[in-house]
């Protein structure tokens, strides 16, 4: 069965918390791009990527790049998602968020044609319930404690705190949250590269004493020697690498330098589901933990992240697949969250049906 048409639809969702921020980035509204591919029998697969500054494209640029890649999928075998994605990437020379959106659409389309969930299409599901960690954006310590407590009251058993790189303030944030949620809740912290080495060592030592399980990318991701020195110096259970893991050679560099105990997996950064799976396998082979990082956007990308997390034999830690909850995206119905887990069923594809009518034109050869 052939792919006969494609479409690209820019999107924008209001953040239900207008003061939501991480690092120096304020996110009152999230722009992004939906991509759809249609097979000759009318089956449609969808993908999505958000517009994030560190990924290098604005919404128009992302939409144009998505269109270029999607157009190269025309005539491809709708079931052969890996072949079609590889050929389109080679012909376009594009990767990152644009390839990620098209790659998602190809996988979703193939799964729907076969009547399978994406996790089953990828080789099988190791879990039907994906444990979720929720992000607490940067605020004053007391406000972050209140937000974390509310999430725990909703059934979540893990929270990830954004941090600023100001040592005393960040330790105060962690201390306040730990006091609010108790000892049983897992805490991660993400400073988004805000620390230099000395401050990162001091913060990680303080965080370890407060029972923090993971600190994500505390130092600049471009300085992997610094990352390696940090990992060697601290007793924290897991220091994760995140930013700048664009392609497999980036991960190889991290692994060779022993610059992380774990890595975060993200479609938009790495170019889609297939490159993400390759990163997961390589990291695990080197004894480095892998978990699904932030699926930033609405229900579609959240479910995509959960499907992949369910298909990973060696997924470690809590997945970031419920951030749809603070965006106004009504395009797709929200996934089911139960007991702090995203619950998957046997619905084909990513497990979603589009609720809103498609707003963009379909293009064909």
Sine and cosine of phi, psi and omega as CSV:
sin_phi,cos_phi,sin_psi,cos_psi,sin_omega,cos_omega
0.00,0.00,0.74,-0.67,-0.13,-0.99
-0.99,-0.15,0.43,-0.90,0.13,-0.99
-0.99,0.10,0.83,-0.56,-0.13,-0.99
-0.91,-0.41,-0.25,0.97,-0.04,-1.00
-0.40,-0.92,0.39,-0.92,0.04,-1.00
-0.62,-0.78,0.31,-0.95,0.04,-1.00
-0.46,-0.89,0.52,-0.86,0.02,-1.00
-0.79,-0.62,0.76,-0.65,-0.05,-1.00
-0.76,-0.64,0.95,-0.31,0.11,-0.99
-0.88,0.47,0.49,-0.87,-0.04,-1.00
-0.62,-0.78,0.26,-0.96,0.10,-1.00
-0.42,-0.91,0.77,-0.63,-0.01,-1.00
-0.86,-0.50,0.72,-0.69,0.13,-0.99
-0.95,0.32,0.61,-0.80,0.13,-0.99
-0.99,0.11,0.80,-0.60,-0.02,-1.00
-0.93,0.37,-0.29,0.96,0.18,-0.98
-0.94,-0.35,0.99,-0.13,-0.10,-1.00
-0.91,0.41,-0.23,0.97,0.02,-1.00
-0.99,-0.13,0.21,0.98,-0.07,-1.00
-0.91,0.42,0.80,-0.59,0.02,-1.00
-0.47,-0.88,0.40,-0.92,0.14,-0.99
-0.67,-0.74,0.61,-0.79,-0.06,-1.00
0.81,0.59,-0.79,-0.61,0.06,-1.00
-0.98,-0.19,0.19,0.98,-0.09,-1.00
-0.98,-0.21,0.84,-0.55,0.04,-1.00
-0.99,-0.16,0.75,-0.67,-0.10,-0.99
-0.82,-0.57,0.95,0.32,0.09,-1.00
-0.97,0.26,-0.30,0.95,-0.06,-1.00
-0.47,-0.88,0.66,-0.75,-0.02,-1.00
-0.91,-0.42,0.88,-0.48,0.11,-0.99
-1.00,-0.02,0.39,-0.92,0.02,-1.00
-0.18,-0.98,-0.12,-0.99,-0.03,-1.00
-0.64,-0.77,0.78,-0.62,0.18,-0.98
-1.00,-0.05,0.59,-0.80,0.11,-0.99
-0.82,-0.58,0.66,-0.75,0.09,-1.00
-0.77,-0.64,0.61,-0.79,0.10,-0.99
-0.84,-0.54,0.69,-0.72,-0.04,-1.00
-0.87,-0.49,0.74,-0.67,0.04,-1.00
-1.00,0.03,0.20,-0.98,-0.09,-1.00
-0.91,0.42,-0.34,0.94,0.07,-1.00
-1.00,0.02,0.06,1.00,0.02,-1.00
1.00,-0.08,-0.11,0.99,0.04,-1.00
-0.91,0.42,0.66,-0.75,-0.04,-1.00
-0.85,-0.52,0.69,-0.72,0.15,-0.99
-0.90,-0.44,0.58,-0.81,-0.08,-1.00
-0.83,-0.56,0.50,-0.87,0.14,-0.99
-0.67,-0.74,0.14,-0.99,-0.05,-1.00
-0.39,-0.92,0.56,-0.83,0.21,-0.98
-0.66,-0.75,0.63,-0.78,0.08,-1.00
-0.99,0.11,0.32,-0.95,0.15,-0.99
-1.00,-0.05,0.93,-0.38,0.02,-1.00
-0.77,-0.63,0.70,-0.72,-0.13,-0.99
-0.81,0.58,-0.64,0.76,-0.09,-1.00
-0.96,0.28,-0.14,0.99,0.05,-1.00
-1.00,-0.03,-0.15,0.99,0.26,-0.96
1.00,0.01,0.07,1.00,-0.01,-1.00
-0.78,-0.63,0.66,-0.75,0.18,-0.98
-0.99,0.12,-0.02,-1.00,-0.12,-0.99
-0.91,0.41,-0.65,0.76,0.01,-1.00
-0.90,0.44,-0.68,0.74,0.02,-1.00
-0.91,0.42,-0.64,0.77,0.03,-1.00
-0.92,0.40,-0.68,0.73,0.02,-1.00
-0.88,0.48,-0.68,0.74,0.00,-1.00
-0.90,0.44,-0.68,0.73,0.00,-1.00
-0.92,0.40,-0.64,0.77,0.06,-1.00
-0.88,0.48,-0.67,0.74,0.00,-1.00
-0.89,0.45,-0.64,0.77,0.00,-1.00
-0.89,0.46,-0.71,0.71,-0.01,-1.00
-0.94,0.34,-0.70,0.72,-0.03,-1.00
-0.87,0.49,-0.62,0.78,-0.02,-1.00
-0.90,0.44,-0.48,0.88,0.01,-1.00
-0.97,0.23,-0.17,0.98,0.05,-1.00
-1.00,0.10,-0.24,0.97,-0.03,-1.00
-0.85,0.52,0.73,-0.68,-0.01,-1.00
1.00,0.05,-0.19,0.98,0.02,-1.00
-0.96,0.29,0.37,-0.93,0.04,-1.00
-0.95,0.32,0.88,-0.47,-0.06,-1.00
-0.91,0.42,-0.34,0.94,0.03,-1.00
-1.00,0.05,-0.39,0.92,-0.08,-1.00
-1.00,-0.06,0.89,0.46,-0.12,-0.99
-0.87,0.50,-0.58,0.81,-0.03,-1.00
-0.93,0.36,-0.69,0.72,0.01,-1.00
-0.90,0.44,-0.74,0.68,-0.05,-1.00
-0.90,0.44,-0.68,0.73,0.01,-1.00
-0.89,0.45,-0.67,0.74,-0.02,-1.00
-0.91,0.42,-0.70,0.72,0.00,-1.00
-0.90,0.43,-0.67,0.74,0.00,-1.00
-0.91,0.42,-0.63,0.78,0.03,-1.00
-0.91,0.42,-0.68,0.73,-0.01,-1.00
-0.91,0.41,-0.66,0.75,-0.03,-1.00
-0.95,0.32,-0.59,0.81,-0.05,-1.00
-1.00,0.08,-0.47,0.88,-0.09,-1.00
0.95,0.30,0.25,0.97,-0.07,-1.00
-0.96,-0.28,0.47,-0.88,0.06,-1.00
-0.61,-0.79,-0.49,-0.87,0.08,-1.00
0.89,0.45,-0.58,-0.82,-0.15,-0.99
-0.91,0.42,-0.55,0.84,0.01,-1.00
-0.92,0.39,-0.75,0.67,0.04,-1.00
-0.89,0.46,-0.58,0.82,0.00,-1.00
-0.87,0.49,-0.71,0.70,-0.02,-1.00
-0.90,0.44,-0.68,0.73,0.00,-1.00
-0.94,0.34,-0.65,0.76,0.04,-1.00
-0.85,0.52,-0.70,0.71,0.06,-1.00
-0.85,0.53,-0.71,0.70,-0.02,-1.00
-0.89,0.46,-0.63,0.77,0.03,-1.00
-0.90,0.44,-0.68,0.73,-0.01,-1.00
-0.93,0.38,-0.69,0.72,0.02,-1.00
-0.87,0.49,-0.69,0.72,-0.01,-1.00
-0.88,0.48,-0.75,0.66,-0.02,-1.00
-0.88,0.48,-0.66,0.75,0.00,-1.00
-0.90,0.44,-0.66,0.75,0.00,-1.00
-0.92,0.39,-0.62,0.78,0.04,-1.00
-0.87,0.49,-0.63,0.78,-0.02,-1.00
-1.00,0.05,-0.07,1.00,0.00,-1.00
0.95,0.33,0.50,0.87,-0.05,-1.00
-0.87,-0.48,0.46,-0.89,0.21,-0.98
-0.95,0.32,0.40,-0.92,-0.03,-1.00
-0.87,0.49,-0.65,0.76,-0.02,-1.00
-0.88,0.48,-0.63,0.78,0.04,-1.00
-0.94,0.35,-0.66,0.75,0.05,-1.00
-0.85,0.53,-0.59,0.80,-0.04,-1.00
-0.98,0.21,-0.01,1.00,0.09,-1.00
0.79,-0.61,-0.09,1.00,0.04,-1.00
0.77,-0.64,0.40,-0.92,-0.06,-1.00
-0.96,-0.28,0.82,-0.57,0.03,-1.00
-1.00,0.02,-0.28,0.96,0.01,-1.00
-0.42,-0.91,0.61,-0.79,0.08,-1.00
-1.00,-0.06,-0.30,0.95,-0.01,-1.00
-0.87,-0.50,0.88,-0.47,-0.07,-1.00
-0.98,-0.18,0.92,-0.38,0.01,-1.00
-0.89,0.45,0.71,-0.71,-0.17,-0.99
-0.92,-0.40,0.67,-0.74,0.23,-0.97
-0.96,-0.29,0.72,-0.70,0.01,-1.00
-0.97,-0.24,0.60,-0.80,-0.02,-1.00
-1.00,0.09,0.69,-0.73,0.15,-0.99
-0.94,-0.34,0.92,-0.39,-0.06,-1.00
-0.95,0.33,0.20,-0.98,-0.06,-1.00
-0.92,0.39,0.82,-0.57,0.11,-0.99
-0.48,-0.88,-0.06,-1.00,0.13,-0.99
-0.89,0.45,0.45,-0.89,-0.04,-1.00
-0.78,0.63,-0.70,0.72,-0.05,-1.00
-0.91,0.42,-0.63,0.78,0.01,-1.00
-0.93,0.38,-0.62,0.79,0.05,-1.00
-0.92,0.39,-0.61,0.79,0.05,-1.00
-0.89,0.46,-0.68,0.73,0.03,-1.00
-0.89,0.45,-0.68,0.73,-0.01,-1.00
-0.91,0.42,-0.67,0.74,0.01,-1.00
-0.91,0.42,-0.67,0.75,0.02,-1.00
-0.88,0.48,-0.65,0.76,0.02,-1.00
-0.89,0.45,-0.64,0.77,0.03,-1.00
-0.91,0.41,-0.67,0.75,0.04,-1.00
-0.90,0.43,-0.63,0.78,0.06,-1.00
-0.89,0.46,-0.46,0.89,0.05,-1.00
-0.99,0.14,-0.03,1.00,0.09,-1.00
0.95,-0.32,-0.09,1.00,0.02,-1.00
-0.96,0.30,0.60,-0.80,-0.04,-1.00
-0.92,-0.39,0.19,0.98,0.04,-1.00
-0.46,-0.89,0.62,-0.78,0.06,-1.00
-0.73,-0.68,0.54,-0.84,0.07,-1.00
-0.89,-0.45,0.86,-0.51,-0.07,-1.00
-1.00,-0.09,0.78,-0.62,0.16,-0.99
-0.97,0.23,0.56,-0.83,-0.07,-1.00
-0.72,-0.69,0.24,-0.97,-0.17,-0.99
-0.93,-0.36,-0.26,0.96,-0.10,-1.00
1.00,-0.05,0.03,1.00,0.13,-0.99
-1.00,-0.09,0.95,-0.32,-0.26,-0.97
-0.82,0.57,-0.83,0.55,-0.09,-1.00
-0.88,0.48,-0.65,0.76,-0.01,-1.00
-0.92,0.39,-0.65,0.76,0.00,-1.00
-0.92,0.38,-0.66,0.76,0.05,-1.00
-0.89,0.45,-0.62,0.79,0.05,-1.00
-0.89,0.45,-0.62,0.78,0.04,-1.00
-0.89,0.46,-0.74,0.67,-0.01,-1.00
-0.90,0.44,-0.69,0.73,-0.01,-1.00
-0.87,0.50,-0.69,0.72,-0.01,-1.00
-0.91,0.42,-0.67,0.75,-0.01,-1.00
-0.93,0.37,-0.68,0.73,0.02,-1.00
-0.86,0.51,-0.68,0.74,0.02,-1.00
-0.90,0.44,-0.54,0.84,-0.06,-1.00
-0.98,0.20,-0.56,0.83,-0.14,-0.99
-0.97,-0.23,-0.23,0.97,0.00,-1.00
1.00,0.08,0.05,-1.00,-0.14,-0.99
-0.98,0.21,-0.37,0.93,-0.13,-0.99
-0.99,0.15,-0.30,0.95,-0.05,-1.00
-1.00,0.07,0.73,-0.69,0.01,-1.00
-0.98,0.18,0.68,-0.74,0.02,-1.00
-0.87,-0.50,0.77,-0.63,0.20,-0.98
-0.93,-0.37,0.38,-0.93,0.07,-1.00
-0.71,-0.70,0.66,-0.75,0.00,-1.00
-0.78,-0.63,0.98,-0.20,0.05,-1.00
-0.99,0.16,-0.04,1.00,0.01,-1.00
0.78,0.63,0.77,0.64,0.13,-0.99
0.95,0.31,0.31,0.95,-0.19,-0.98
-0.98,0.20,-0.27,0.96,-0.12,-0.99
-0.98,-0.18,0.51,-0.86,0.32,-0.95
-1.00,0.09,0.11,-0.99,-0.17,-0.98
-0.86,0.50,-0.77,0.64,-0.08,-1.00
-0.88,0.48,-0.72,0.69,0.01,-1.00
-0.90,0.43,-0.60,0.80,0.01,-1.00
-0.91,0.42,-0.66,0.75,0.04,-1.00
-0.88,0.48,-0.72,0.69,-0.01,-1.00
-0.90,0.43,-0.66,0.75,0.02,-1.00
-0.91,0.41,-0.71,0.70,-0.03,-1.00
-0.89,0.46,-0.60,0.80,0.04,-1.00
-0.91,0.41,-0.68,0.73,0.04,-1.00
-0.91,0.42,-0.65,0.76,0.00,-1.00
-0.90,0.44,-0.64,0.77,0.02,-1.00
-0.87,0.49,-0.64,0.76,0.02,-1.00
-0.91,0.42,-0.43,0.90,0.01,-1.00
-1.00,-0.04,0.15,0.99,0.07,-1.00
0.98,0.17,0.33,0.94,0.06,-1.00
-0.93,0.36,0.74,-0.67,-0.06,-1.00
-1.00,0.07,-0.56,0.83,-0.09,-1.00
-0.56,-0.83,0.60,-0.80,0.20,-0.98
-0.84,-0.55,0.83,-0.55,-0.11,-0.99
-0.99,-0.13,0.84,-0.54,0.11,-0.99
0.65,0.76,0.90,0.43,-0.02,-1.00
-0.97,0.26,-0.40,0.92,-0.05,-1.00
-0.89,-0.46,0.22,-0.98,-0.04,-1.00
-0.81,0.58,0.76,-0.65,-0.07,-1.00
-0.94,0.34,-0.33,0.94,0.02,-1.00
-0.98,0.20,-0.26,0.97,-0.02,-1.00
-0.96,-0.27,0.99,0.16,-0.08,-1.00
-0.97,0.25,-0.36,0.93,0.15,-0.99
-0.91,0.42,-0.64,0.77,0.06,-1.00
-0.90,0.43,-0.66,0.75,0.05,-1.00
-0.85,0.52,-0.70,0.72,-0.01,-1.00
-0.90,0.44,-0.65,0.76,0.03,-1.00
-0.91,0.42,-0.61,0.79,0.04,-1.00
-0.90,0.44,-0.75,0.66,-0.01,-1.00
-0.85,0.52,-0.63,0.78,-0.01,-1.00
-0.95,0.31,-0.38,0.92,-0.15,-0.99
-1.00,-0.07,-0.34,0.94,-0.17,-0.98
-0.94,-0.34,0.37,-0.93,0.03,-1.00
-0.98,-0.19,0.13,0.99,0.02,-1.00
-0.87,0.49,0.64,-0.77,-0.04,-1.00
-0.82,0.57,-0.75,0.67,-0.07,-1.00
-0.63,-0.77,0.84,-0.54,0.23,-0.97
-0.97,-0.25,0.83,-0.56,-0.10,-1.00
-0.98,-0.22,0.56,-0.83,0.20,-0.98
-0.99,-0.10,0.62,-0.79,-0.03,-1.00
-0.65,-0.76,-0.99,0.17,-0.06,-1.00
-0.84,0.55,0.50,-0.87,0.06,-1.00
0.96,0.28,0.14,0.99,0.12,-0.99
-1.00,0.03,0.93,0.38,-0.09,-1.00
-0.98,0.21,-0.67,0.74,-0.11,-0.99
-0.66,-0.75,0.16,-0.99,-0.03,-1.00
-0.83,0.55,-0.64,0.77,0.04,-1.00
-0.86,0.51,-0.52,0.85,0.08,-1.00
-0.90,0.44,-0.68,0.73,0.03,-1.00
-0.92,0.40,-0.65,0.76,0.04,-1.00
-0.84,0.54,-0.67,0.74,0.02,-1.00
-0.88,0.47,-0.69,0.72,0.04,-1.00
-0.88,0.48,-0.70,0.72,-0.03,-1.00
-0.92,0.40,-0.69,0.72,-0.03,-1.00
-0.90,0.43,-0.56,0.83,0.00,-1.00
-1.00,0.07,-0.08,1.00,-0.09,-1.00
0.80,0.59,0.78,0.62,-0.15,-0.99
-0.99,-0.12,0.14,0.99,0.03,-1.00
-0.28,-0.96,0.49,-0.87,0.16,-0.99
-1.00,0.04,-0.35,0.94,-0.07,-1.00
-0.42,-0.91,0.25,-0.97,0.06,-1.00
-0.73,-0.68,0.44,-0.90,0.13,-0.99
-0.99,-0.14,0.67,-0.75,0.01,-1.00
-0.98,-0.21,0.77,-0.64,-0.02,-1.00
-0.59,-0.81,0.81,-0.58,-0.03,-1.00
-0.88,0.48,-0.78,0.62,-0.16,-0.99
-0.88,0.48,-0.54,0.84,0.01,-1.00
-0.97,0.22,-0.64,0.77,-0.20,-0.98
-0.99,-0.14,-0.09,1.00,0.08,-1.00
0.99,-0.15,0.29,0.96,0.13,-0.99
0.84,-0.54,-0.12,-0.99,-0.07,-1.00
-0.94,0.34,-0.70,0.71,-0.06,-1.00
-0.90,0.44,-0.73,0.69,0.09,-1.00
-0.89,0.45,-0.54,0.84,0.03,-1.00
-0.90,0.43,-0.68,0.73,0.04,-1.00
-0.89,0.45,-0.62,0.78,0.03,-1.00
-0.90,0.44,-0.67,0.75,0.06,-1.00
-0.88,0.47,-0.66,0.75,-0.02,-1.00
-0.88,0.47,-0.70,0.72,-0.01,-1.00
-0.91,0.42,-0.69,0.73,-0.03,-1.00
-0.91,0.42,-0.70,0.71,0.00,-1.00
-0.89,0.46,-0.71,0.70,-0.02,-1.00
-0.88,0.47,-0.62,0.79,0.01,-1.00
-0.88,0.47,-0.39,0.92,0.01,-1.00
-0.98,-0.21,0.23,0.97,0.06,-1.00
0.96,0.26,0.36,0.93,0.00,-1.00
-0.97,-0.24,0.75,-0.66,-0.05,-1.00
-0.93,0.37,0.53,-0.85,0.04,-1.00
-0.77,-0.63,0.64,-0.77,0.13,-0.99
-0.53,-0.85,0.37,-0.93,-0.01,-1.00
-0.97,0.25,0.89,-0.47,0.04,-1.00
-0.99,0.16,-0.27,-0.96,-0.17,-0.99
-0.90,0.43,0.89,-0.45,0.22,-0.98
-1.00,0.02,1.00,-0.02,-0.21,-0.98
-1.00,0.02,0.93,-0.37,-0.02,-1.00
0.51,-0.86,-0.42,-0.91,-0.09,-1.00
-1.00,0.03,-0.31,-0.95,-0.09,-1.00
-0.86,0.51,-0.58,0.82,-0.09,-1.00
-0.89,0.47,-0.78,0.63,-0.04,-1.00
-0.95,0.31,-0.46,0.89,0.07,-1.00
-0.90,0.43,-0.72,0.69,0.03,-1.00
-0.92,0.40,-0.60,0.80,0.05,-1.00
-0.87,0.50,-0.72,0.70,0.04,-1.00
-0.88,0.48,-0.65,0.76,0.00,-1.00
-0.92,0.39,-0.64,0.77,0.03,-1.00
-0.88,0.48,-0.67,0.75,0.01,-1.00
-0.94,0.35,-0.67,0.74,0.05,-1.00
-0.85,0.52,-0.61,0.80,0.00,-1.00
-0.93,0.36,-0.44,0.90,-0.04,-1.00
-1.00,0.02,-0.11,0.99,-0.01,-1.00
-1.00,0.05,0.88,-0.48,-0.01,-1.00
-0.89,0.45,-0.54,0.84,-0.15,-0.99
-0.89,-0.46,0.49,0.87,0.08,-1.00
-0.86,0.51,0.66,-0.76,-0.10,-0.99
-0.78,-0.63,0.70,-0.72,0.05,-1.00
0.99,0.14,-0.16,-0.99,-0.05,-1.00
-1.00,-0.07,0.61,-0.79,-0.03,-1.00
-1.00,-0.05,0.52,-0.85,-0.02,-1.00
-0.99,-0.13,0.96,0.28,-0.14,-0.99
-0.81,-0.59,0.48,0.88,0.04,-1.00
-0.73,-0.68,0.37,0.93,0.00,-1.00
-0.97,0.26,-0.12,0.99,0.15,-0.99
-0.83,0.56,-0.40,0.92,-0.14,-0.99
-0.91,0.41,-0.34,0.94,0.01,-1.00
-0.92,-0.38,0.34,0.94,0.12,-0.99
-0.88,-0.48,0.46,-0.89,-0.09,-1.00
-1.00,0.03,0.41,0.91,-0.04,-1.00
-0.95,0.32,0.94,-0.35,0.07,-1.00
-0.97,-0.25,0.22,0.97,-0.03,-1.00
-0.90,0.43,-0.60,0.80,0.01,-1.00
-0.77,-0.64,0.47,-0.89,0.03,-1.00
-0.93,0.38,0.59,-0.81,0.01,-1.00
-0.92,0.38,0.57,-0.82,0.08,-1.00
-0.91,0.42,0.25,-0.97,0.03,-1.00
-1.00,0.06,0.84,-0.55,0.09,-1.00
-0.94,-0.34,0.79,-0.61,-0.08,-1.00
-0.59,-0.81,0.85,-0.52,0.01,-1.00
0.86,0.50,0.56,0.83,0.01,-1.00
0.97,0.22,0.22,0.98,0.02,-1.00
-0.83,-0.55,0.56,-0.83,0.19,-0.98
-1.00,0.08,0.83,-0.55,-0.11,-0.99
-0.99,-0.15,0.82,-0.57,0.01,-1.00
-0.99,-0.16,0.54,-0.84,0.11,-0.99
-0.86,-0.51,-0.32,-0.95,-0.08,-1.00
-0.98,-0.19,0.29,0.96,0.06,-1.00
-0.86,0.51,0.69,-0.72,-0.03,-1.00
-0.88,0.48,0.36,-0.93,0.01,-1.00
0.93,0.36,-0.60,-0.80,0.03,-1.00
-0.96,0.28,-0.12,0.99,0.02,-1.00
1.00,-0.06,0.46,0.89,-0.07,-1.00
-0.75,-0.66,0.48,-0.88,0.18,-0.98
-0.86,-0.51,0.78,-0.63,-0.01,-1.00
-0.91,0.42,0.78,-0.63,-0.02,-1.00
-1.00,0.00,-0.57,0.82,-0.07,-1.00
-1.00,-0.09,0.53,-0.85,0.05,-1.00
-0.91,0.42,0.55,-0.83,0.03,-1.00
-0.93,0.38,0.75,-0.66,-0.12,-0.99
-0.99,-0.12,-0.20,0.98,-0.11,-0.99
-0.96,-0.28,0.30,-0.95,0.02,-1.00
-0.98,0.22,0.50,-0.87,0.14,-0.99
-1.00,0.01,0.68,-0.73,0.00,-1.00
-0.87,-0.49,0.62,-0.79,0.00,-1.00
-0.70,-0.72,0.09,-1.00,-0.04,-1.00
-0.92,0.39,0.00,0.00,0.00,0.00
